[in-house]
Amino acid sequence: MTCSHCVASVTEELEALDGVEAVRVELNAGGTSKVTVSSATPLDADAVRAAIDEAGYSLVTA
């Protein structure tokens, strides 16, 4: 992600998932940005990956 529009796109896709209460993005323009998702229930990893893909990005896990 390189800008606030990128952050908004990812946030919007993740917030659409059932159970998501909050999304926080630490933008690292030109590097790997960190996204934290808070949810009321466990999230399906495939659904999270699909939401990020839909926004045009890739999920990288540590």
C-alpha positions in Angstrom: 0.0 0.0 0.0 1.3 3.4 -0.8 -1.4 5.9 0.2 -4.6 6.7 2.2 -6.7 5.5 -0.8 -5.0 2.1 -0.5 -5.7 2.0 3.2 -9.4 2.9 2.6 -9.8 0.1 0.0 -8.4 -2.6 2.3 -10.3 -1.3 5.3 -13.6 -1.3 3.4 -13.2 -4.8 2.2 -12.2 -6.1 5.6 -15.0 -4.2 7.4 -17.5 -6.0 5.1 -16.6 -9.4 6.7 -19.1 -10.7 9.3 -18.0 -10.1 12.8 -15.3 -7.4 12.1 -15.5 -4.7 14.7 -12.4 -2.6 13.7 -9.6 -2.4 11.2 -6.3 -0.6 11.9 -3.7 -0.1 9.2 -0.1 0.9 9.8 0.9 2.3 6.4 4.4 1.6 5.3 4.5 3.2 1.8 6.8 1.2 -0.4 7.1 -1.6 2.2 5.0 -4.0 4.0 2.0 -2.4 5.8 0.6 -4.0 8.9 -3.2 -4.6 9.2 -4.8 -5.5 12.5 -8.4 -6.7 12.5 -10.6 -6.9 15.6 -13.6 -9.2 15.5 -16.3 -10.5 17.7 -15.8 -14.1 16.5 -12.9 -15.9 14.8 -12.4 -15.0 11.2 -12.0 -17.4 8.4 -8.4 -17.0 7.0 -9.6 -17.6 3.5 -12.2 -14.9 3.8 -9.6 -12.4 5.0 -7.3 -13.3 2.2 -10.1 -13.0 -0.3 -11.0 -9.5 1.0 -7.5 -8.3 0.8 -7.1 -9.8 -2.7 -10.4 -8.0 -3.7 -8.8 -4.7 -2.7 -5.8 -5.5 -5.0 -3.2 -6.6 -2.4 -1.7 -9.8 -1.0 -1.8 -11.2 2.5 1.6 -11.9 3.9 1.8 -13.7 7.3 4.7 -13.6 9.7 
